[in-house]
Amino acid sequence: MSANFYFDVDVRRNLVVITLGGFFSRADVDAFLTAREVAHARLRCGPNEHVTLADVRAMKIQAQDIVVAWADVLAGAAYRSRRLAFVQASSLARLQLKRAAAMRDVGYFTSMDDAQAWLFEEEHALPHQAGATG
């Protein structure tokens, strides 16, 4: 299965929803970065004030070099969100996600509703336990 991704930007809620699927090559990651730039240009909030929900349930286990490429993407500061939630299905894929997102405070979920609820929790709420599913 080849890579696919889609961005949906909810300007009113400062929310970027990314749906990713398939098996990525370096060229696919580069295409993702270009599409991310276009999507983020739609936001009206200040830099790094948005939240991101990434639905990776259809994503395949990735090659090692692509996991490293995603880690570089997630480590970048320019597009970093206030909060980042992943919705995932496979525990093996979750291990790759945790490795790629090691430098971030990330929520991991199996439900889109739970992920969105966490993204929009009050700022004073206790931090989500990385690794817990909701």
Backbone as a printed PyTorch tensor [residue, N CA C, xyz], in Angstrom:
tensor([[[  0.8470,  -1.1870,   0.0000],
         [  0.0000,   0.0000,   0.0000],
         [  0.8830,   1.2360,   0.0000]],

        [[  0.6590,   2.1060,  -0.9500],
         [  1.4580,   3.3170,  -1.0090],
         [  0.9710,   4.3220,   0.0380]],

        [[  1.8020,   5.2950,   0.2970],
         [  1.5100,   6.2920,   1.3230],
         [  0.3790,   7.2120,   0.8890]],

        [[ -0.3890,   7.6470,   1.8640],
         [ -1.3990,   8.6720,   1.6220],
         [ -1.5400,   9.5030,   2.8820]],

        [[ -1.8960,  10.7520,   2.6920],
         [ -2.1200,  11.6360,   3.8300],
         [ -3.0850,  12.7270,   3.4210]],

        [[ -3.7640,  13.2580,   4.4220],
         [ -4.7570,  14.2930,   4.1900],
         [ -4.7540,  15.2320,   5.3910]],

        [[ -4.8260,  16.5310,   5.1250],
         [ -4.8940,  17.5430,   6.1750],
         [ -6.2830,  18.1690,   6.1760]],

        [[ -6.8330,  18.3490,   7.3650],
         [ -8.0750,  19.0910,   7.5490],
         [ -7.7950,  20.1280,   8.6340]],

        [[ -8.0230,  21.3830,   8.3230],
         [ -7.7310,  22.4610,   9.2660],
         [ -9.0440,  23.0810,   9.7300]],

        [[ -9.2700,  23.0470,  11.0350],
         [-10.4150,  23.7130,  11.6500],
         [ -9.8870,  25.0280,  12.2230]],

        [[-10.0250,  26.0820,  11.4350],
         [ -9.4580,  27.3900,  11.7840],
         [-10.0620,  27.9150,  13.0800]],

        [[-11.3530,  27.7300,  13.2630],
         [-12.0330,  28.2430,  14.4530],
         [-11.4810,  27.6270,  15.7360]],

        [[-11.1350,  26.3420,  15.6800],
         [-10.6470,  25.6450,  16.8750],
         [ -9.1220,  25.5430,  16.9360]],

        [[ -8.4210,  26.1210,  15.9540],
         [ -6.9550,  26.0220,  15.8960],
         [ -6.5180,  24.5570,  15.9240]],

        [[ -7.1990,  23.7430,  15.1280],
         [ -7.0000,  22.3020,  15.1050],
         [ -6.5540,  21.8550,  13.7170]],

        [[ -5.4820,  21.0770,  13.6900],
         [ -5.0350,  20.4370,  12.4600],
         [ -5.2330,  18.9380,  12.6370]],

        [[ -6.0400,  18.3560,  11.7590],
         [ -6.2600,  16.9140,  11.7730],
         [ -5.5280,  16.3390,  10.5660]],

        [[ -4.6640,  15.3770,  10.8370],
         [ -3.8820,  14.7490,   9.7720],
         [ -4.2450,  13.2630,   9.7600]],

        [[ -4.5960,  12.7620,   8.5880],
         [ -4.8580,  11.3440,   8.4110],
         [ -3.7300,  10.7820,   7.5610]],

        [[ -3.0550,   9.7550,   8.0740],
         [ -1.9300,   9.1430,   7.3620],
         [ -2.1730,   7.6550,   7.2070]],

        [[ -1.7500,   7.1120,   6.0580],
         [ -1.9100,   5.6900,   5.8310],
         [ -0.8410,   5.1510,   4.9050]],

        [[ -0.6530,   3.8540,   4.9650],
         [  0.2580,   3.1860,   4.0500],
         [  1.6980,   3.1520,   4.5100]],

        [[  2.5400,   2.9040,   3.5450],
         [  3.9760,   2.7570,   3.7640],
         [  4.6850,   3.9300,   3.0920]],

        [[  5.4530,   4.7120,   3.8590],
         [  6.0480,   5.9500,   3.3720],
         [  7.4750,   5.7560,   2.8740]],

        [[  7.8010,   6.4890,   1.8270],
         [  9.1800,   6.6190,   1.3440],
         [  9.6640,   8.0010,   1.7630]],

        [[ 10.9360,   8.2760,   1.5420],
         [ 11.4540,   9.6200,   1.8570],
         [ 10.7420,  10.6770,   1.0190]],

        [[ 10.4470,  10.3520,  -0.2490],
         [  9.7320,  11.2870,  -1.1190],
         [  8.3300,  11.5800,  -0.5670]],

        [[  7.6830,  10.5670,   0.0130],
         [  6.3640,  10.7670,   0.6170],
         [  6.4550,  11.6930,   1.8340]],

        [[  7.4820,  11.5040,   2.6400],
         [  7.6710,  12.3810,   3.8060],
         [  7.8990,  13.8170,   3.3270]],

        [[  8.6880,  13.9950,   2.2810],
         [  8.9290,  15.3370,   1.7350],
         [  7.6320,  15.9620,   1.2150]],

        [[  6.8010,  15.1580,   0.5430],
         [  5.5060,  15.6510,   0.0470],
         [  4.6090,  16.0340,   1.2290]],

        [[  4.6650,  15.2450,   2.3020],
         [  3.9200,  15.5530,   3.5180],
         [  4.3370,  16.9180,   4.0670]],

        [[  5.6430,  17.1750,   4.1100],
         [  6.1450,  18.4470,   4.6400],
         [  5.6230,  19.6270,   3.8270]],

        [[  5.5660,  19.4840,   2.5190],
         [  5.0380,  20.5450,   1.6570],
         [  3.5530,  20.7650,   1.9420]],

        [[  2.8020,  19.6790,   2.0460],
         [  1.3720,  19.7810,   2.3330],
         [  1.1310,  20.3660,   3.7230]],

        [[  1.9810,  20.0320,   4.6720],
         [  1.8450,  20.5820,   6.0270],
         [  2.0120,  22.1020,   6.0050]],

        [[  2.9650,  22.5660,   5.2440],
         [  3.1880,  24.0170,   5.1380],
         [  1.9390,  24.7120,   4.6070]],

        [[  1.3230,  24.1450,   3.6010],
         [  0.0960,  24.7120,   3.0270],
         [ -1.0320,  24.6930,   4.0540]],

        [[ -1.1860,  23.5670,   4.7470],
         [ -2.2470,  23.4470,   5.7570],
         [ -2.0560,  24.4520,   6.8810]],

        [[ -0.8520,  24.5810,   7.3690],
         [ -0.5900,  25.4980,   8.4880],
         [ -0.7640,  26.9580,   8.0880]],

        [[ -0.6030,  27.2610,   6.8340],
         [ -0.8130,  28.6340,   6.3610],
         [ -2.2770,  29.0540,   6.5320]],

        [[ -3.1740,  28.0980,   6.6560],
         [ -4.5990,  28.3910,   6.8490],
         [ -4.9170,  28.7930,   8.2900]],

        [[ -4.0820,  28.4080,   9.2310],
         [ -4.3260,  28.7240,  10.6400],
         [ -4.2690,  30.2360,  10.8590]],

        [[ -5.0780,  30.7140,  11.7960],
         [ -5.0930,  32.1450,  12.1310],
         [ -4.5290,  32.4140,  13.5260]],

        [[ -4.1590,  31.3780,  14.2400],
         [ -3.5720,  31.5480,  15.5670],
         [ -2.0810,  31.8390,  15.4260]],

        [[ -1.4610,  32.1860,  16.5150],
         [ -0.0280,  32.4360,  16.5130],
         [  0.7610,  31.1490,  16.3270]],

        [[  2.0530,  31.2920,  16.0710],
         [  2.8930,  30.1000,  15.8970],
         [  2.8270,  29.1860,  17.1170]],

        [[  2.6930,  27.9150,  16.8700],
         [  2.7120,  26.8810,  17.9070],
         [  1.5420,  26.9600,  18.8900]],

        [[  0.4640,  27.6720,  18.5400],
         [ -0.7090,  27.7670,  19.4060],
         [ -1.8000,  26.7800,  19.0180]],

        [[ -1.6260,  26.0660,  17.9390],
         [ -2.6280,  25.1040,  17.4720],
         [ -2.4370,  23.7550,  18.1760]],

        [[ -3.4170,  22.8840,  17.9900],
         [ -3.3110,  21.5020,  18.4450],
         [ -3.4150,  20.6020,  17.2180]],

        [[ -2.8140,  19.4090,  17.3240],
         [ -2.7840,  18.4890,  16.1870],
         [ -3.2860,  17.1160,  16.6030]],

        [[ -4.1540,  16.5710,  15.7750],
         [ -4.6320,  15.2140,  15.9380],
         [ -4.1890,  14.4360,  14.7010]],

        [[ -3.3920,  13.4190,  14.9040],
         [ -2.8880,  12.6060,  13.7970],
         [ -3.5130,  11.2150,  13.8690]],

        [[ -4.3200,  10.8920,  12.8680],
         [ -4.9550,   9.5780,  12.7710],
         [ -4.0420,   8.6830,  11.9470]],

        [[ -3.3620,   7.7670,  12.6130],
         [ -2.3990,   6.8970,  11.9390],
         [ -2.8620,   5.4340,  11.9480]],

        [[ -4.1590,   5.2230,  12.1080],
         [ -4.6800,   3.8520,  12.1830],
         [ -4.4240,   3.0600,  10.9020]],

        [[ -4.3360,   3.7350,   9.7570],
         [ -4.1150,   3.0300,   8.4840],
         [ -2.6430,   3.0180,   8.0740]],

        [[ -1.7790,   3.5130,   8.9510],
         [ -0.3590,   3.5490,   8.6340],
         [  0.2650,   2.1820,   8.8840]],

        [[  1.1040,   1.7620,   7.9670],
         [  1.8080,   0.4860,   8.0820],
         [  3.0590,   0.6730,   8.9390]],

        [[  3.6180,  -0.4250,   9.4010],
         [  4.9050,  -0.3680,  10.0850],
         [  5.9020,   0.1820,   9.0730]],

        [[  6.7210,   1.1390,   9.4940],
         [  7.6110,   1.8630,   8.5900],
         [  9.0450,   1.3300,   8.6510]],

        [[  9.7660,   1.5460,   7.5690],
         [ 11.1920,   1.2110,   7.5370],
         [ 11.9330,   2.0900,   8.5390]],

        [[ 13.0500,   1.5980,   9.0220],
         [ 13.8240,   2.2960,  10.0490],
         [ 14.1870,   3.7270,   9.6400]],

        [[ 14.6170,   3.9410,   8.3930],
         [ 15.0050,   5.2800,   7.9650],
         [ 13.8130,   6.2370,   7.9430]],

        [[ 12.6220,   5.7100,   7.7360],
         [ 11.4290,   6.5600,   7.7360],
         [ 11.0260,   6.9100,   9.1670]],

        [[ 11.2060,   5.9980,  10.0990],
         [ 10.9600,   6.3170,  11.5150],
         [ 11.8800,   7.4640,  11.9370]],

        [[ 13.1250,   7.4140,  11.5130],
         [ 14.0750,   8.4960,  11.8060],
         [ 13.6180,   9.7990,  11.1420]],

        [[ 13.1350,   9.7120,   9.9010],
         [ 12.6450,  10.9100,   9.2090],
         [ 11.4560,  11.5130,   9.9490]],

        [[ 10.5240,  10.6680,  10.4250],
         [  9.3850,  11.1790,  11.1920],
         [  9.8450,  11.7930,  12.5160]],

        [[ 10.8600,  11.2120,  13.1340],
         [ 11.4010,  11.7980,  14.3750],
         [ 11.9240,  13.2010,  14.1020]],

        [[ 12.5970,  13.3880,  12.9730],
         [ 13.0840,  14.7250,  12.6000],
         [ 11.9200,  15.6830,  12.3760]],

        [[ 10.8630,  15.1980,  11.7280],
         [  9.6750,  16.0250,  11.4910],
         [  9.0820,  16.4650,  12.8270]],

        [[  8.9280,  15.5260,  13.7420],
         [  8.3180,  15.8320,  15.0320],
         [  9.1960,  16.6970,  15.9250]],

        [[ 10.4910,  16.6530,  15.7250],
         [ 11.4100,  17.4410,  16.5450],
         [ 11.4840,  18.8960,  16.1020]],

        [[ 11.0770,  19.1750,  14.8890],
         [ 11.1540,  20.5440,  14.3740],
         [ 10.2610,  21.4970,  15.1490]],

        [[ 10.7450,  22.6900,  15.3850],
         [ 10.0130,  23.6600,  16.2030],
         [  9.0260,  24.5140,  15.4080]],

        [[  9.2420,  24.7270,  14.1460],
         [  8.4470,  25.6790,  13.3720],
         [  6.9610,  25.3250,  13.3240]],

        [[  6.6250,  24.0500,  13.2550],
         [  5.2240,  23.6280,  13.1320],
         [  4.7320,  22.8850,  14.3660]],

        [[  5.4680,  22.9690,  15.4250],
         [  5.1370,  22.2470,  16.6590],
         [  3.8170,  22.7640,  17.2260]],

        [[  2.9590,  21.8360,  17.5790],
         [  1.6660,  22.1980,  18.1460],
         [  1.7410,  22.2440,  19.6650]],

        [[  0.7640,  22.9280,  20.2540],
         [  0.6610,  22.9900,  21.7140],
         [  0.4750,  21.6040,  22.2970]],

        [[ -0.3320,  20.8210,  21.6030],
         [ -0.6160,  19.4470,  22.0070],
         [ -0.6890,  18.5970,  20.7520]],

        [[ -0.2510,  17.3620,  20.8860],
         [ -0.2440,  16.4220,  19.7760],
         [ -0.8330,  15.1050,  20.2490]],

        [[ -1.8730,  14.6450,  19.5530],
         [ -2.5050,  13.3600,  19.8820],
         [ -2.4390,  12.4540,  18.6640]],

        [[ -2.0860,  11.1970,  18.9200],
         [ -2.0900,  10.1740,  17.8820],
         [ -3.2360,   9.2080,  18.1550]],

        [[ -3.9740,   8.8840,  17.1150],
         [ -4.9570,   7.8140,  17.1920],
         [ -4.3710,   6.6700,  16.3870]],

        [[ -4.1720,   5.5440,  17.0620],
         [ -3.5000,   4.4160,  16.4300],
         [ -4.1940,   3.1220,  16.8030]],

        [[ -3.9220,   2.0820,  16.0250],
         [ -4.5710,   0.8020,  16.2590],
         [ -3.5860,  -0.2760,  16.7110]],

        [[ -2.4270,  -0.3330,  16.1140],
         [ -1.4800,  -1.4150,  16.3570],
         [ -0.5020,  -1.0780,  17.4680]],

        [[ -0.2530,  -2.0320,  18.3460],
         [  0.7100,  -1.7820,  19.4250],
         [  2.1360,  -1.6800,  18.8740]],

        [[  2.4390,  -2.4170,  17.7910],
         [  3.7570,  -2.3150,  17.1860],
         [  3.9530,  -0.9320,  16.5510]],

        [[  2.9210,  -0.4340,  15.8690],
         [  2.9910,   0.9140,  15.3050],
         [  3.1530,   1.9390,  16.4250]],

        [[  2.5160,   1.6790,  17.5600],
         [  2.6290,   2.5940,  18.6960],
         [  4.0670,   2.6710,  19.1950]],

        [[  4.7630,   1.5500,  19.1910],
         [  6.1680,   1.5660,  19.5920],
         [  6.9870,   2.4450,  18.6500]],

        [[  6.7200,   2.3650,  17.3630],
         [  7.4180,   3.2300,  16.4110],
         [  7.0530,   4.6930,  16.6510]],

        [[  5.7720,   4.9640,  16.9130],
         [  5.3400,   6.3380,  17.1980],
         [  6.0500,   6.8890,  18.4220]],

        [[  6.1110,   6.0940,  19.4760],
         [  6.7530,   6.5430,  20.7110],
         [  8.2250,   6.8580,  20.4760]],

        [[  8.8590,   6.0490,  19.6510],
         [ 10.2610,   6.2970,  19.3480],
         [ 10.4170,   7.5830,  18.5340]],

        [[  9.5590,   7.7710,  17.5450],
         [  9.6420,   8.9640,  16.7000],
         [  9.2870,  10.2300,  17.4730]],

        [[  8.3870,  10.1110,  18.4370],
         [  7.9130,  11.2860,  19.1760],
         [  8.5430,  11.3980,  20.5590]],

        [[  9.6890,  10.7970,  20.7540],
         [ 10.3050,  10.7360,  22.0810],
         [ 10.5530,  12.1120,  22.6910]],

        [[ 10.7580,  13.1220,  21.8810],
         [ 11.0790,  14.4550,  22.4000],
         [  9.8330,  15.3080,  22.6160]],

        [[  8.6550,  14.7200,  22.4720],
         [  7.4010,  15.4730,  22.5650],
         [  6.5190,  14.9140,  23.6670]],

        [[  5.6620,  15.7620,  24.2070],
         [  4.6140,  15.3250,  25.1140],
         [  3.4200,  14.9780,  24.2270]],

        [[  3.1330,  13.6960,  24.1070],
         [  2.1550,  13.2010,  23.1480],
         [  1.1200,  12.3620,  23.8570]],

        [[ -0.1300,  12.4360,  23.3950],
         [ -1.1780,  11.5430,  23.8580],
         [ -1.4060,  10.4610,  22.8180]],

        [[ -1.5930,   9.2230,  23.2610],
         [ -1.8460,   8.0860,  22.3790],
         [ -3.2380,   7.5440,  22.6820]],

        [[ -4.0280,   7.3670,  21.6440],
         [ -5.4250,   6.9810,  21.8210],
         [ -5.8350,   5.9560,  20.7790]],

        [[ -6.9520,   5.2870,  21.0390],
         [ -7.5430,   4.3890,  20.0540],
         [ -8.8590,   4.9550,  19.5340]],

        [[ -9.2710,   6.1010,  20.0430],
         [-10.5330,   6.7390,  19.6640],
         [-10.3000,   8.1900,  19.2770]],

        [[-10.8880,   8.6050,  18.1620],
         [-10.7920,  10.0070,  17.7350],
         [-11.4430,  10.9300,  18.7690]],

        [[-12.5760,  10.5200,  19.3130],
         [-13.2790,  11.3430,  20.3060],
         [-12.4280,  11.5550,  21.5510]],

        [[-11.7970,  10.4910,  22.0440],
         [-10.9450,  10.6180,  23.2180],
         [ -9.7470,  11.5170,  22.9370]],

        [[ -9.1800,  11.3880,  21.7510],
         [ -8.0270,  12.2230,  21.3830],
         [ -8.4210,  13.6890,  21.3430]],

        [[ -9.5580,  13.9920,  20.7250],
         [ -9.9930,  15.3990,  20.6660],
         [-10.3120,  15.9410,  22.0430]],

        [[-10.9390,  15.1370,  22.8760],
         [-11.2410,  15.5850,  24.2430],
         [ -9.9600,  15.9500,  24.9750]],

        [[ -8.9360,  15.1150,  24.8430],
         [ -7.6560,  15.3930,  25.4930],
         [ -7.0090,  16.6570,  24.9300]],

        [[ -7.0750,  16.8330,  23.6220],
         [ -6.4640,  18.0190,  23.0070],
         [ -7.0500,  19.3080,  23.5590]],

        [[ -8.3360,  19.2850,  23.8670],
         [ -9.0060,  20.5080,  24.2920],
         [ -9.3080,  20.5580,  25.7810]],

        [[ -8.6780,  19.6700,  26.5640],
         [ -8.8020,  19.7440,  28.0150],
         [ -8.3180,  21.1000,  28.4920]],

        [[ -8.8050,  21.4900,  29.6410],
         [ -8.3210,  22.7280,  30.2440],
         [ -6.8220,  22.6310,  30.4700]],

        [[ -6.1250,  23.7300,  30.2920],
         [ -4.6730,  23.7610,  30.4420],
         [ -4.2250,  23.3430,  31.8400]],

        [[ -5.0580,  23.5590,  32.8440],
         [ -4.6500,  23.2380,  34.2140],
         [ -4.9040,  21.7720,  34.5790]],

        [[ -5.4760,  21.0030,  33.6680],
         [ -5.7120,  19.5870,  33.9460],
         [ -4.3790,  18.8500,  34.0520]],

        [[ -4.4090,  17.7300,  34.7400],
         [ -3.1970,  16.9230,  34.8590],
         [ -2.7510,  16.4510,  33.4860]],

        [[ -1.4470,  16.3800,  33.2430],
         [ -0.9540,  15.9080,  31.9540],
         [ -1.4040,  14.4700,  31.6880]],

        [[ -1.6720,  14.2010,  30.4210],
         [ -2.0540,  12.8500,  29.9950],
         [ -0.8450,  11.9420,  30.1250]],

        [[ -1.0660,  10.7650,  30.5960],
         [  0.0210,   9.8010,  30.7120],
         [  0.3740,   9.2850,  29.3300]],

        [[  1.5310,   9.6400,  28.8250],
         [  1.9540,   9.1300,  27.5280],
         [  1.9520,   7.6140,  27.5860]],

        [[  1.3140,   7.0360,  26.6020],
         [  1.2510,   5.5920,  26.5590],
         [ -0.1070,   5.0450,  26.9750]],

        [[ -0.8910,   5.8380,  27.6950],
         [ -2.2130,   5.3660,  28.0690],
         [ -3.1490,   5.5420,  26.8780]],

        [[ -4.0610,   4.6640,  26.7340],
         [ -5.0320,   4.8170,  25.6580],
         [ -6.3560,   5.2200,  26.2550]],

        [[ -7.0820,   5.9500,  25.4600],
         [ -8.3670,   6.3960,  25.9790],
         [ -9.4960,   5.8680,  25.1650]]])
